[in-house]
Amino acid sequence: MQYLFSTRMAGLLACVFLAGKALAVDTTKMWSETDDYVKLEAVNAENAHPVVFSTEQLSNLLQRVFKRVDGKTPQPYYNDDEIKRLSEALLPVFAKAGRGDDVQFVTSYRPGGMFFIPRVLNAGRMFVENGKLNVLVGMCGDSLDMAYYHVTGVKRSINHGSRIKPSANLGCTLLSGNGAVSVNSRPDWISIDIAAALASTPDKTYHPVPGSDPGTTFQPATATTTFQPVTAPVSKPSPTVQATPPAPQAAPQPAPAAAPSSKAEERLTVLKRLKDGGLISDSEYEQKRAAVLKDL
């Protein structure tokens, strides 16, 4: 009976000890299926920090990071859920970062968004230099440890990447395109011109820098019809029609001389008008009228 009581007490004390140890663990640097973190690391560099971003601006920049895994079709390095969580977490950290600080990040996600698929990790560092956001990664879809729990107190080793040399066995290649450019031809480091990127909306489709990614399957769309310049129709000369010259017109003939009777009528009319107007007397009118009539 005493032995049974002692055994139960020992088990209870062990549980209390483990629980207390679990509570003492710094969970911001441990991994479970829901833990992400962003933190500052002092480095020997002169970054352009602090930087004040908005969550929308950080989301714009993070959407421009694309990767290629095992020679397959390019895909975003971060999924939509990671971008939402990470852009919110980065906001205050960039605002308080010093010139000698890099911003380290870790995010976890389920490939394809399937709840039954184990979560995997993305990890790396960011910093702003010469107006460009640099993203340098050390883990790319790396598998979580199996049976990894807070209660165990075991910490996973996280690789945030290095400025000195690329990470070995990274598992993916960061791609130049959509505003991102490879740095020093390294597969784990890209930079994004912040001002140029924020002037446009990020594209969900990967568009490589020409000649930077020969393995990409993306090809610019080609027109289905070939443009042909419109040629003006050649006009044929119209047959020449000889115009028939107009017939010569007869020279105008002089008007025939007025007949004597017509002149007499005209003179009599004038005399009548003069008489009626009181310009000549009745006797003068009769005298002149008789002379006209005599000439007929």
Secondary structure, 3 states (H helix, E strand, C coil): CHHHHHHHHHHHHHHHHHHHHHHHCCHHHCCCCCCCEEEEEECCCCCCCCCCCCHHHHHHHHCCCEEECCCCCCEECCCHHHHHHHHHHHHHHHHHCCCCEEEEEEEEECHHHCCCCCCEEEEEEEEEECCEEEEEEEEEEEECCCCCCHHHCCCCCCCCCCCCCCCCCCCCEECCECCEEECCCCCCEEEEEHHHHHCCCCCCCCCECCCCCCCCCCCCCCCCCCCCCCCCCCCCCCCCCCCCCCCCCCCCCCCCCCCHHHHHHHHHHHHHHHHHCCCCCHHHHHHHHHHHHHHC
